[in-house]
Amino acid sequence: MRAIVCPAFGAALEFVDFATPVPGPGQVLIDVAAAGVNFADSLITAGKYQEPVQPPFVPGMELAGTIAALGDGVTGFATGDRVMATVTGGAFAEQAVADVTDVYHLPDQLDFVTAAGFPVAYGTSHLGLKVKAGLKAGEVLVVHGAAGGVGLTAVEIGRALGATVIGTAGGPDKVKVALEHGADHGIDYKDQDIRARVKELTNGRGADVVYDPVGGQVFDASLRSIAPDGRILVVGFASGTVPQIPANILLVKNVTVIGYYWGAYRKLNPAMVRASMQEALDWWAAGTLFPHVSKTLPLAEAAEAIAMLKSRSATGKVVLTV
């Protein structure tokens, strides 16, 4: 098969012939139609991810396509089924193997491109906001990076849970995208002070929950604009800066900072992940969620797709088509 291969950490990605994977017990082989691109792909290929993979390897964490073969012991699926899946790696290829616990049947109306960008972003936001942060109707949610891949899904999930959503993004065009997807208020952090605007929009009280995939100065602003008993969900560090948290502020304001790595729950609690993902799919089917794919590129241009995420020039999801 043809695949994108990372030959060494930090090296240019290659589009080459690669060995076709074989499904083991409890796995399926999928003919990949499309693969979602995530900021984590830039970290994995640079050797900076929390779960390193030794090169050479095929990157890619999510995909959609058609089941081509079943491993031993697989039930509930058949060859030809339309599915989406999360994988530890291997999505940027013509074929990929996935554990059956990470594979989901697609509704007939959900196309492959949209589905390929669905599981990581919506899975992260749904489980993070509903389960980890315990977001409740009537609370105020601040979403940073609100026009990005996970940020935009957090806006939609927050709205679906009944929160008042404040989205922060860099530039008026990105703020507009967040507002179009359900944010009640937008903050352009290039021109506006996040702390001051959050305080103004909440009559001085602050946010109940903050969803932060950015880190750095954005996290500092969150800590200073969080309400008493507020929760900050740490999702990632797209800014490149890991914040150092002053514990005295947590103590004085009774603030909870929640570390959250969604991928770990695929092993720690797969049943919880599956239930969360199914509810997100049900919300899509009900017209509650509106996935936004801003750019599609052919598989061979995976490096360009990853570069778009690193430069933060894309909104929503970037998807590779096979």
Secondary structure, 3 states (H helix, E strand, C coil): CEEEEECCCCCCCEEEECCCCCCCCCEEEEEEEEEEECHHHHHHHHCCCCCCCCCCECCCCEEEEEEEEECCCCCCCCCCCEEEEECCCCCCECEEEEEHHHEEECCCCCCHHHHHCCHHHHHHHHHHHHHHCCCCCCCEEEECCCCCHHHHHHHHHHHHCCCEEEEEECCHHHHHHHHHCCCCEEEECCCCCHHHHHHHHCCCCCEEEEEECCCHHHHHHHHCCEEEEEEEEECCCCCCCCCCCCHHHHHHHCCEEEECCHHHHHHHCHHHHHHHHHHHHHHHHCCCCCCCEEEEEEHHHHHHHHHHHHCCCCCCEEEEEC
